[in-house]
Structure formats: structure tokens, C-alpha cells
Amino acid sequence: MMELDDSFQIKPIGYLLSSEDSSDDDNSDVKIVEVFPRFQAGLEGIEDFRTIWILFWLHNLPEETRSVLRVHAQGDRSKPLRGVFATHSPIRPNPIGISRVTLIRRDANRLLVRGLDAHLGTPVIDIKSGQRKNETS
């Protein structure tokens, strides 16, 4: 039988750097993802997409929450306990978040996006293509 290694490292490719300053309500959800310069070539062609997926590490969660396997959905204690894999809870063994975002534009190694459900300083661990600009829903 093959021996499995249950440990490995995930290293960030960038960070959620800041929010776009704007008094315009349409831009209140605009955030900037800065990809490290050494990964910038990996962004080539991303402008062709209307949406992209951002995977990130929920770094603010306490380490002890990683052993919790059952939660109340949406933190509502009136709801029954469910397994974390059957919820959207951030509490899980590997606190990986994922958001489908609208790509507004790319400026070199920075992506302006709308809809990223993460806090400033959050490590970004991957980016995946979504819907192309010329595709319909």
C-alpha cells in the first residue's frame, strides 16, 4: 500500500493589498489583489475573462478552529449542527476561501476585482479563470 504524506505547504502568490478608494457606491466592493512580481507572467491572458476565481487562506481564523468538524449553518445556533464540508463556514481543517469575482482590470501584477469576500492582508493562494468576456451566462 502506498504511504501517504498528510502534510505539505501552500505558499501565497500574492495578497489582498487594499480597497479602491471611492465614494461611489458602485465601487465600494472593489479590491486590489497584488500578485508577487515573480508570478506576473501567470496573469497573461487574464484580461480575456469577465470573472475569475480567487482562492485565499483564511489567515485570521484561530488554529483551534481547524479541528472543529460540525457547525451551525451561518453561525445560527437555532439551526442543527452540520458537517463543515456541507456548509460555507470558514471554520474547517484547511481554511481555504474561494470567491468568484468580477475582473475590472489588470494593471501589471495588480488585479482590480469586485466581489472578493476577504479581508485586507489576506494571502491569495491561487487564481483560476472563470467566464470569458465573450461568453453568455
N, C-alpha and C positions, 0 to 999 in steps of 0.2 A: 504494500500500500504506500502511496506517495505521502511523504511527510509535508504538512502544510505549515508555512510560517504565518503566524497571525499578527505580525507587526510589520509596518512599513511606514515610510514618511511621505507626507504630502507637503510640498513647498509652494508658497504663493507665487503667482505670476504677476501680481500687482496688488493694488489696494484701492478701496473706495476713498478717493482723495478728498473730495469736497462736494458741496452742493452749488449749483449755479445760483448766484445772487440775482434775485429778480423780485420785483413787487407784483409782477404779472402772475395771476393765479394759474395761468396755463403752464408756467414754468416752475411752479412750486415743487414739483416732483422730479425735477431734472437734477441728475447727479453726474459726477465725473469719475470714471474708472480710469486710473492710470496704470498701464501695463509697464513692467520694467523694460527699459530700452533693449535688453538682450532678447526679449520676446516680441519686439515690434514687428519683425518680418512675418510672424504668425498672424498678424492682423490684415495682411494683404488680401484684398477682395471682400473684406467685411462690409464695405460700403454698399455692396450689392444687396444687402439684407435689410428689410424693414424691421424685423425682430431678431433678437439673439437671446440665447440663454446664458445667464451668468451663474456660475456655481461658486459658492463662497463658504468660508469657515466661520461658524458662529462662535467667535473667539471670546465673547463676553459671558458665555454660559459657564457656571461653576463646574469644575471637574466632577464633583459628586453627582451631578445630574446625569452623567453618562451611563450610570448603572441603573437608572430608572427605566423600566420597560413597559409600564402601564400608566396612562394619564387620563385625566378628564378632558374630553374634547373642548378646545378653546378655553381651557382653564376653568370651566364651569362645573363646580362640584355637584350640581344637580343632575349632570349627565353621567351615565355609567362609565366606569373605567374601561379603557380600550388599550390595545397594544399600540406602542408608539408608531409602528410601521403601518398602522391603519388610520393614522391621523396626520395632520400638518404640523404637529407640535415640533418646536425647535429642540425639545429635550429628546435625545436619542444617543445611542452608543457612539456614533460618528456625527457630530453636529454640523452636517453639511446643509447649507441652504441653497435654494435654487429659485431664480426669478426669470420669467420671460419678460424681457424689456423691449421697449421701442428704441431703436438706434436713431438718434437725431443726427449725429455726425461724428466723424473721426477726425481728430487733429493729431497727426503723427502717432504717438503712443497713448493718446488720451481718447476715450470714448465718452461722448455725452449721451446719456440714456434717460429714459423716463420709465418709471415703474419698478425700480430696484428697491426691494424690501430689505434693506440692510443699513446698518449704522456707519457713520464716518469712521474710517480706520479699519474697516472690515477687510481681511485678506481675501483676495479673489484667487480661486484655485483652478478655474477653467472657464473657457468661453466656448460656446457651441453655436453654430449657425441655426437660424430659425427660418422664418418666412422670407422669401426673396421679394424684392420690391415689385417685380412684375407678376407675382402670383396673386391670385384671388383667394379669399378665405375659403 
